[in-house]
C-alpha cells in the first residue's frame, strides 16, 4: 500500500490498517502507538536536508535571521536530536 505522504503511512500503521510502514524516524518518534523494528543505514540513501533561508528585502528579515541563528544553536540542536534529527 502506498500513501500520499509519510503521515498517511504512519496513520495507517497506528490504526492497524497495515502491518508495517516505512517512515522517517522523526515521524515515528512522534507516535507512541508504533514500534520501530528497523532503521535504514545512512549509507543506503542520500542525506535528508531541510534547508532554511532568510529572503532579502522582507519586512521581518532581522527577526527571520535571529530565528535561523537560533535554529543553529546548541539549544535547538538538542531539541532536534530529541526528535530524531541529525545535526551538522
Phi, psi and omega in degrees: 000132177254143177252164178288332180200173185297326180293325175297317179296313180300317179297321179295321178291315181301321183279350181084007179289340174226156181281331183202161177209161177248117181222166174295145179300328180297326177281320179299323181291344179281348184246134174263009181254005178236156179242125177281126181248345179201154176230129180290138177296142178294347177282351183266356181211162175291156177302142177266119187241135175246095183286156176217146181208156173255126181279138179292148172073015180271152184301321183250036183300320180295318178294319178297319179297319178297322179295316178298318178297320177298317181297339178267359184282162177299323179300311180293321179299324177297317178296315179303313181298322178303324182262015172092004178275138170278154179231146180292000000 
